[in-house]
Amino acid sequence: MTSVIELLQTLVRIPSVNPDENPAVSPGGEEQLALAVQEFLTPLGFATRLEEVEPGRPNLIARAPGPQDRPRLLLAPHLDTVGIDGMTIEPFAATVSNGKVHGRGTSDTKGPMAAMLWGLAENADRLASLPVAVDFVAFMGEESSQPGSRHFASRYADQYAFAIAGEPTSLKAVHCTKGSLWATLQATGKSTHASQPQLGENAILKLIEGIRTLQEGPFHALLSRSTHPVLGFSTMNVGTIRGGTVPNIVPDEARAIIDIRTVPELVQERPAREILADFIGPLDIIKASESPPMSLDPDHPWLQQLTAAVPNLELTGAPWFSDATHLAAAGIPSICLGPGSIDQAHTADEFITVADLEDGARWFARMITSLRAPGSPT
């Protein structure tokens, strides 16, 4: 390949939609993309393998050439994208027009992936002799419950000194992010004929009342006073609500899925699911998926090294979560960083500008060139 643009086009043209929330999508796209990245990295001297996390859905793990006893840095984008329903452009054509590369994943997160890979290629002749080994891991499943990064972190966290998760951050270092709890709440009632509702118990009304209590009562107050200097306060959103079958039957079951975004202070002693359980009254939590918040000290040695190596590097926070949260929770100091704007992620006309993509490739090439082990002379 002759340019980072061509590399990104190759990646986008391999559909890798996450199948978890898209029943019509067959697993396999993540694996095909992993194989393409493996083909790119192997000639650079990386020792690569696909490690299956779920059937047909692997992580790609690529270890840098050179001595194995060096501190190890991890570049870690994800393989999957969100679905393509509602897109107004051809999702996988990867066309270039008006200074933009268009298609699903160009921003989130194949653009950052391409920039990372191109930065490694630009340093191919020095990767084995750097004082820091730069590994590359591409995770499956980030767009759902992050099984790829959870799996990797549980097995390999002790091998890494620092990680950069590839996300579209406009080349800002996102060193703190909110966590998330996706919880399915259920209310149960008693069905009866709608002409005599007093003989039943309406589960929808019970669910609505329970949600109103969460939004307006002590739980809301707790979210509001749990604050972070960069991330602000914790929040709750009701994303879906379903219940009942027909108008003339009092419903005996109703469910809602809520999304709670957490700051570190809220969950420093207990996970969000346990806290929520104290406030839901007659409702039940029947399903929950939780990602912890992440907060890396701005004075951390690895962040200081990046700041010194890349002038004008801006540190910031984000209300979203990523694979970095699971790496950090397992003990790897982590940030999110990559070219492109989060405003373009998941959009109907997703794109990344050519200028941003090329800036990202230069950023990672320069960062890799400048690496030194923390504590060594500058």
N, C-alpha and C positions, 0 to 999 in steps of 0.2 A: 504494500500500500504506500502511496506517495504522500498522503496528508492525513491529518487527524479528521478532516471532513470525510474523506473516503472511508476511514475506519468507522466513524459514527454511522455512516450510511449502511455499512455492512451489518452493524449491530442492530439497527432499527429494522432492517429488512428480515430479521429473524423474529417472528412474533413470539413473545414470551409473556403473554397475559397470565396473571395469577389465576389459577383455576378455582381457588377456594370460594370466592364470591361470584364466580361466573360459571354456573353449572354446564353451560353449553361448550365451555373450553376444555379440551382434552389436555391432561398433563403431558409435558414433553417439550414445550417451548423453552423452559428454563434450561433443560439439559442440552438442547441444540445450541443455545447461546453459550453455555459453558464450554461446549466442545469447540466453538469458534474462537473463544478467548484462549482456550488451551492451545489451539493451533497458532495463535499469535505469540504467546509467551514462550512456548517450548524452544524456538530457535534463539531466544534471548538467553538461554541457559537455565531457565526456571525448571525445577522439579515439580511437575504438576500431577494432580490426580483429582478425580471426581469422587466425592464422598456422599453417598446417598443419605438423605435425611428422611424423606418419605418416598414411597415407591415411584420411581421415575423422576424424582425431583432432588438433584444433588446440589451441594455446594461445590464450587471449584476452589481448590487450595493449591497455591503456587508458591513454592519456597525459592528465595533468591539464590543465585549461584554464589559460591564463595564459602568462607569459613562459617561453620555453624555455631560458633561460640560467641558471636557478636551480639550486641543488643539488637532486638528485632522490632521494626516498625511495620505496621499493617495498613495497607491501602484496601478499603473494603466497601465497594459499591454493592448494589443488589441486582440480581438477574431479572426479576419480574417487573411487570408494569401493571397498572390498573387496566380495566376493560376499555373497549372502544365504542360502546353504545353512545349514540349522540354525537359522535365526531363529525365535523363538517369538512374534513380533509381526508384524503386516502391515508389510513393509519400507518401503513408499512412501506410506503413508496420512498420515503426519505428524500424527497425532492428538495432542491436548493433554489430559492428564489428570493429576491429582494433582501439579500444578505442574511437569510435565515435557512436553517435546516428544519424541515417540517416532519412531524410524525410522532406516533406514540412512543414515549420514552426519551425523546430528544432532550427534554429537560430533566425528567425524573425516571431513571437516572443514568441513561446510557450516554448522555453528554458528559457528565462527570466521569463515568467509567472510561470513555474514550480518552479524555484528557489525562487521566491517571496512566492508562496504558501507553499513551504516546510519550508521556514524561519518562516512563521506564525505558521505552525504546530509544529515546534520545540519549539515555545514559547507559546503553547496553555495554559499552566497553569498560565501564568503571563499576558496575554493580558488584562484581566479585571482590573489589578492593576497597569499597567504602567502609568506614568504621561502623556503619549501621547496616544491617541486612534489611532490605525493603521487600517484604512479602506482599502478595496480592491474593485476596480471597473475595470471591463473588458469592453472595448469599442468595438462596432461594427464599421465597415466601415473605419478603418484607412487607408487602402491601396487605397482608392479613394479620397474622399473629406472630410473625417473625420467628418461625421455627428454625430457620437456617442459622441465624446469629445466636439463638439460644443454644442450639446444638453445638456450634463451634465454641462458644464461650465456655460451656461446661467441660470441654475437653482440652482446650489449648490456651486458656487465658494466662497461665503461668509462663508461657513462652514469649510474651510480648510486653514491651516497655511503653508502647504508645500506639494509638490507632486513629486513622482518619477515615470516617465513613463518608462515602461519596454521595452527596446530596447537592441540589442546586441552591447554593447559599450566596451567589454573586461574589464568590471568592472571599467571603467573610468567614472567620473562624467561629462557628457556633459552639460555644463551650458549655452552654447550659440549655436544657430543653425540659419542657413539662413532660410528666408521665401521663398515662392514660389508663382508665378502667372502663372497659365496655362491659356492661352488666345487663343481663336480661332479667327483668322483674316480672313476676307473675302474681295476679290476684285470682283467687278462686271464689266462686259464689254458688248459687243454687238456681237452676233453671226452672222456669214455669211459663205458663201461657202469658203473653204480654197483656191480655185483658185483665189479669189479676197480678200485677207486678208486686203487690204487697206480700204475696205468698212466696216470693223468691228472694234472691239476693243478687243484685246486679254487679257482676265482676268488673265491668267497665267503669262504673261509677266508683267502685272501691279503688280501682287502679288510679283513676284520675285524682281522687282525694289523696291517695298516698303520694303521688307525684307532686301535687300542690303543697303538701306538707314538707317534702324535701326541698322544694324551691323557695318556700317562704319561711320556714321554721328554723330550728337550731342547726340543722345540717347546713343550710345556706349560710348562716352566720359563721359557722366553722370554716367553710370554704373561703369566705370573704376575709377572715382575719388571718388565714394562713398565707403569708406573703413571701416574696423573694425580691431582692433589690433589682433584678433584671427581668424576671419572668412575671412579676406582678402576683395576682392571687389565683387560687384554684377556681374552676368553673364547672358547671354541669349543663349538658344539653340533652333534651329528649329527642332522639333521632327517629324512632318508629313507635307506633302504637297500633295494636291489632286486637280484635276481640269480637265475639259474637258470630252468628251464622246467618240469621234472617231477622227481619224487624219484629216479628210477632213471637219471638222467644226471648225471655230474659236470659242474658248470657251468663254461663257459669265459669267462664275463663277469659282472661284478658292478659296481654303481655305488652311490655314496652322495653325498648333497648335504650339505655342511657349511656352517655359518654361523659365521664368526669376527667377533666384535665388537672393534674396534681402538681403542686410545687413541692420541693424537698421537705419543707417544714411540716407539711400535712402528714407525710408518710414516714417520718424519721423513726417512729417507734412501732407502727403497725402498718400493714398494707392497706390500701384503700378499700378493698373488699370487706375487710373486718370492720373498718370504721363505718362504712355504709350500712352494714348489717345492724348496727346499733340504732339506726334511725328509720328503718323501713316499716316498722309496725307490723300490720297484718300481711304485708307483701312477702314474697319469697324471692331469693336470688337463685335462679335455676341454671344460669350459665354466666361465666365471667372470664375475661381475658385482661390481664394487667401488665402494663409496661411501666417500669419505674422512671421517675425523673432523673435527670443527669445534671451534675454541676461540677465543673472542673475549675479549680482555683486559677485565676488569671496569672498568678505568679508561679505556676507549675513550670519546672525546668524545660519540659518539651515545648510548652507554649512560648516560653521566653526565647527558646532557640528559633522557633519559626518566626517570631516577631523580629529577631535580629537578622534572619536570613532573607526575609521578604519584607522590604520597607512598606510602611503604611498598612500593614495587616490589621484589619479591624476585628475586634472581639465583640460578639453579640450573643443574644439568646433567641430562642424560638418557642412558640407555643405547641409545635408539633413534636412527634417522637420518631425515632428511627432505630436501626440496628445498633447504633452507638450506645443506646441506653443499656442493652444487654451486655455489651462488651464492658462498659463502665461498671455495671453492677457486679460483674465477675472479677473486677480488679484491674482492668486495662484502662489507664487514663485515655480518654477519647474525646474527639471533637467531630463535628460534621463540616465538610468543606467541599466545594466544587463550583464550577462555572454554571451560569444560567440562573434564572429567577424562579423561586418557589411559586411565584404568581402564575407561571405557565404550567406547573405540574397539574396533571389530570384534566387539562382543559380540552375543549372541543377542537381547538386548532393548535395543539401543542407544538412549540418550536423552541429552538435555541438559536441565538444569533451566531453567525460565523465568527464575528469578532470576539464574543464571549468564549466560544469554544477554543479558539486559538489562544486567547489569553490564559485559559485554564491549562492548556497543554504546556505553555511556557512556564506557568506558575509551578506545576508539578516537576517539570524538568529542572527548574532553578532550585526548588526545595530539595530535591534528591541530591543534586550536586553539592549543596551546602551542608549536608548532614554530618554531624559529629556526635559522638557519645556524650550525653550530658555530664558535665564535670571536667571534660577534657579542655585543653587550652583552645582559645579561639584562633 
